Amino acid sequence: MTTILSGGAVVLADRVLEPGTLVFESGRIVEVRAGRAPAGDGVVDAHGLVIVPGFVDVHVHGVEGQDTLTTANAVAEIARRLPTYGVTGFCPTTVACGPAELRHLLDGIRAARATPAAGSAHVLPAHLESNFIAPDFRGAQPLACLRRPTPDVHPGPTAEAAPFSGTDILAVIAAARQQVGILTIAPEMDGHLDLIADLVGHGHIVSLGHSGATFDQGLAGIEAGGRHATHLFNRMPPFSHRAPGLIGAVLSRPEVRAEIVCDGYHVHPVVARTAMAALGRERTMAITDGTAGSGLPVGSVVPLGSHTITVTDDACFLADGTLAGSRLTMDGAFRVLTSRIGASLVDAAYMCATTPARQLGLTRTGEIAVGMAADVAVLTSDFTVVATYVDGVLAAR
């Protein structure tokens, strides 16, 4: 089957082709050309619309009431819902949890990847916002689930939960390597530099975050193999002219890419703009840190792992007022990038799709070009999603 998107503004990696025509067959982009196509079978009139590469979210806990840790089919259900927001690939993300919950999640990811539903977003390996973070910088992460990478057993998060150790968590990860992509680690904690090196040696991406690391400790984490930063600025010490901290370490090392929550609340637009100027689009990954509250109205009460959070105008919060992720979706991130942060269409698309895809080692998606997967989102002029194609299949709800 051939699909032709005709006459839209096609956002490429280096320019906007307007009017442009995009042709895909058998799930691949086969032609990108200037101008419009004549009406005919398979031709979709995209005049006045914007065509971007499908968004890739490397940090999303859930959407529309669904949280990755709650039900057996949660990951598949999130995959079904995310194309509504222009997402064609995502890393199911967790808060810290016990080994049984983690095994359950990874089994769900394996099943969703083994039998992908047509038109659903690609389920990518998980981002474990993990058990190995700094307690003082945990944010909404459950303190009772934090561990050191040792066999020392500690009580579970509830009286009913079995005790477990950091080694127990690592055993679950070792049994499901292909389902685990990114792990957030605080590099300054005892034993964590060795843990980073071991995880990297087994093919995982280590992200530095939820951490009180100094500049030197951040550099040590990078030297150990850290190549990713979890929601830069959030849950780490502030950047100072005399104490640049983990933020300074990440900004100073070109091999590290950084996530930025692009909702205008987690990171002020001026700060985001400044960080993006330092990082460049090739090192900036726009993320949502979206929760089950994403896509739901203000006042909604939803799960975040074992917690309950409430959706507000700004973000999502625990009952004690702790910031607990966002209500953002990726189309919203794209709008904030272009309207409040000041990114161009080309750079916004790059940070929402290309950079995260490259960080994950995906070479056939994240960009509109001949030979790439037909993973694209079609937006109105105010960047509302009207259609998303995953491997050339129109996603439907």
Long-range contacts (C-beta under 8 A, 24 or more apart in sequence): 1-25, 1-26, 1-42, 1-392, 2-41, 2-42, 3-42, 3-44, 3-374, 3-389, 3-392, 4-37, 4-40, 4-42, 4-43, 4-44, 5-44, 5-46, 5-51, 5-376, 5-378, 6-36, 6-37, 6-43, 6-44, 6-45, 6-46, 6-47, 7-35, 7-36, 7-37, 7-45, 7-46, 7-47, 8-46, 8-47, 8-48, 8-49, 8-50, 8-51, 8-378, 9-49, 9-50, 9-51, 9-345, 10-51, 10-368, 11-50, 11-51, 11-52, 11-53, 11-345, 11-346, 11-349, 11-368, 12-346, 12-367, 12-368, 12-369, 13-346, 13-350, 13-354, 13-367, 13-368, 13-369, 14-346, 15-346, 16-345, 16-346, 19-47, 20-51, 22-51, 22-368, 22-376, 24-374, 24-389, 24-392, 25-392, 26-392, 27-373, 27-374, 27-391, 27-392, 27-393, 28-371, 28-372, 28-373, 28-374, 28-392, 29-368, 29-369, 29-370, 29-371, 29-372, 29-373, 29-374, 30-370, 31-370, 32-368, 32-369, 32-370, 44-387, 46-378, 48-380, 48-381, 49-378, 49-379, 49-380, 49-381, 49-386, 50-345, 50-378, 50-379, 50-380, 50-381, 50-383, 51-368, 51-376, 51-377, 51-378, 51-379, 52-86, 52-334, 52-345, 52-349, 52-352, 52-353, 52-368, 52-376, 52-377, 52-379, 53-88, 53-349, 53-352, 53-353, 53-354, 53-365, 53-366, 53-367, 53-368, 53-372, 53-375, 53-376, 53-377, 54-83, 54-86, 54-87, 54-88, 54-89, 54-121, 54-353, 54-365, 54-366, 54-375, 54-376, 54-377, 54-388, 54-389, 54-390, 55-85, 55-86, 55-87, 55-88, 55-89, 55-330, 55-331, 55-333, 55-334, 55-352, 55-353, 55-377, 56-87, 56-88, 56-89, 56-90, 56-124, 56-352, 56-353, 56-356, 56-357, 56-360, 56-362, 56-365, 56-366, 57-82, 57-87, 57-89, 57-90, 57-91, 57-287, 57-288, 57-290, 57-330, 57-356, 58-90, 58-91, 58-124, 58-127, 58-181, 58-182, 58-259, 58-285, 58-287, 58-356, 58-359, 58-360, 59-91, 59-93, 59-127, 59-129, 59-230, 59-231, 59-259, 59-287, 59-288, 59-289, 60-87, 60-90, 60-91, 60-92, 60-93, 60-287, 60-288, 60-289, 60-290, 60-294, 61-93, 61-94, 61-95, 61-289, 61-290, 61-291, 61-292, 61-304, 61-305, 61-325, 62-290, 62-291, 62-292, 62-293, 62-294, 62-302, 62-304, 63-290, 63-292, 63-294, 63-295, 63-329, 64-292, 64-294, 64-295, 64-296, 65-292, 65-296, 65-300, 65-302, 66-292, 67-291, 67-292, 67-302, 67-303, 67-304, 67-305, 68-92, 68-93, 68-94, 68-105, 68-108, 68-126, 69-94, 69-95, 69-97, 69-101, 69-104, 69-105, 69-303, 69-305, 69-306, 70-292, 70-303, 72-104, 72-108, 73-108, 74-108, 75-105, 75-108, 75-109, 75-112, 75-123, 76-108, 76-111, 76-112, 76-117, 76-120, 76-123, 78-121, 79-112, 79-116, 79-117, 79-120, 79-121, 79-122, 79-123, 80-117, 80-119, 80-120, 80-121, 80-397, 81-295, 81-397, 82-120, 82-121, 82-330, 83-119, 83-120, 83-121, 83-388, 83-390, 83-395, 83-397, 84-295, 84-385, 84-388, 84-395, 84-397, 85-295, 85-329, 85-330, 85-331, 85-332, 85-385, 86-330, 86-331, 86-334, 86-377, 86-379, 86-385, 86-388, 87-121, 87-329, 87-330, 87-388, 88-121, 88-122, 88-365, 88-375, 88-376, 88-377, 88-388, 88-389, 88-390, 89-121, 89-122, 89-124, 89-357, 89-362, 89-365, 89-375, 90-121, 90-122, 90-123, 90-124, 91-124, 91-125, 91-126, 91-127, 91-181, 91-182, 91-360, 92-123, 92-124, 92-126, 92-127, 93-126, 93-127, 93-128, 93-129, 93-289, 94-126, 94-127, 94-128, 94-129, 94-130, 94-305, 95-129, 95-140, 95-141, 95-142, 95-145, 95-304, 95-305, 95-306, 95-307, 96-129, 96-130, 96-131, 96-133, 96-138, 96-141, 96-142, 96-145, 96-146, 96-305, 97-131, 97-142, 97-145, 97-157, 97-305, 97-306, 98-145, 98-156, 98-157, 98-161, 98-162, 98-164, 99-164, 99-168, 99-169, 99-171, 99-172, 100-161, 100-162, 101-305, 102-128, 102-169, 102-172, 102-173, 103-172, 103-175, 103-176, 106-172, 106-176, 106-179, 106-180, 107-176, 109-179, 110-176, 110-178, 110-179, 113-179, 118-390, 118-391, 118-393, 119-390, 119-393, 119-394, 119-395, 119-396, 120-390, 120-395, 121-390, 121-395, 122-365, 122-375, 122-390, 124-181, 124-360, 124-362, 125-178, 125-179, 125-180, 125-181, 125-182, 125-360, 126-179, 126-180, 126-181, 126-182, 127-181, 127-182, 127-183, 127-184, 127-207, 128-173, 128-180, 128-182, 128-183, 128-184, 129-184, 129-209, 129-210, 129-230, 130-169, 130-183, 130-184, 130-185, 131-166, 131-169, 132-166, 132-183, 132-184, 132-185, 132-186, 132-189, 132-192, 132-195, 133-184, 133-185, 133-186, 133-189, 133-209, 133-210, 133-211, 134-186, 134-188, 134-189, 134-210, 134-211, 134-212, 136-212, 137-186, 137-210, 137-211, 137-212, 137-235, 137-236, 138-210, 138-235, 139-210, 139-234, 139-235, 139-322, 139-323, 139-324, 140-304, 140-307, 140-309, 140-318, 140-322, 140-323, 140-324, 140-325, 141-210, 142-305, 142-306, 142-307, 148-189, 148-190, 148-191, 149-191, 149-192, 149-194, 149-195, 150-191, 157-306, 158-306, 173-204, 174-202, 177-202, 177-203, 177-204, 180-204, 181-205, 181-360, 182-206, 182-207, 182-228, 183-207, 184-208, 184-209, 184-210, 184-230, 185-209, 185-211, 185-221, 185-226, 186-210, 186-211, 186-212, 186-213, 187-211, 187-213, 187-217, 187-218, 187-220, 187-221, 187-224, 187-226, 188-212, 188-213, 188-214, 188-217, 188-221, 192-221, 193-220, 193-221, 193-224, 194-224, 196-221, 196-224, 196-225, 196-226, 197-224, 197-225, 199-225, 200-224, 200-225, 200-226, 200-227, 201-225, 205-359, 205-360, 207-259, 208-246, 208-249, 208-250, 208-256, 209-235, 209-236, 209-246, 210-235, 210-236, 211-235, 211-236, 211-246, 212-236, 212-237, 212-246, 213-237, 213-245, 213-246, 213-249, 214-243, 214-245, 214-246, 215-243, 215-244, 215-245, 215-246, 215-248, 215-249, 216-249, 217-246, 217-249, 218-245, 218-246, 218-248, 218-249, 218-250, 219-249, 219-252, 219-253, 221-246, 221-249, 222-249, 222-250, 222-253, 222-255, 222-256, 226-256, 227-255, 227-256, 227-257, 227-359, 228-256, 228-257, 228-258, 228-259, 228-359, 229-256, 229-257, 229-258, 229-259, 230-259, 231-259, 231-260, 231-261, 231-266, 231-287, 231-289, 232-258, 232-259, 232-260, 232-267, 232-275, 233-260, 233-266, 233-267, 233-271, 233-275, 234-261, 234-266, 234-267, 234-289, 234-323, 251-275, 251-278, 251-279, 254-283, 256-283, 257-282, 257-283, 257-284, 257-285, 257-355, 257-359, 258-283, 258-284, 258-285, 259-285, 259-286, 259-287, 259-289, 260-284, 260-285, 260-286, 260-287, 261-287, 261-288, 261-289, 261-326, 261-328, 262-286, 262-287, 262-288, 262-328, 262-332, 262-333, 262-336, 262-337, 262-341, 263-288, 263-314, 263-315, 263-326, 263-327, 263-328, 263-332, 263-333, 263-336, 264-336, 264-340, 264-341, 265-314, 265-315, 265-326, 266-315, 266-323, 266-326, 269-336, 269-340, 269-341, 269-342, 272-341, 273-341, 273-342, 276-341, 276-343, 276-351, 281-343, 281-347, 281-350, 281-351, 281-354, 281-355, 282-350, 282-355, 282-358, 283-355, 284-351, 284-355, 285-351, 285-355, 285-356, 285-359, 286-330, 286-333, 286-334, 286-337, 286-348, 286-351, 286-352, 286-356, 287-333, 287-356, 288-326, 288-328, 288-329, 288-330, 288-332, 288-333, 289-325, 289-326, 289-328, 290-325, 290-326, 290-327, 290-328, 290-329, 291-316, 291-324, 291-325, 291-326, 291-327, 293-325, 293-327, 294-326, 294-327, 294-328, 294-329, 295-327, 295-329, 296-327, 331-377, 331-379, 331-383, 331-384, 331-385, 334-379, 334-383, 335-382, 335-383, 338-383
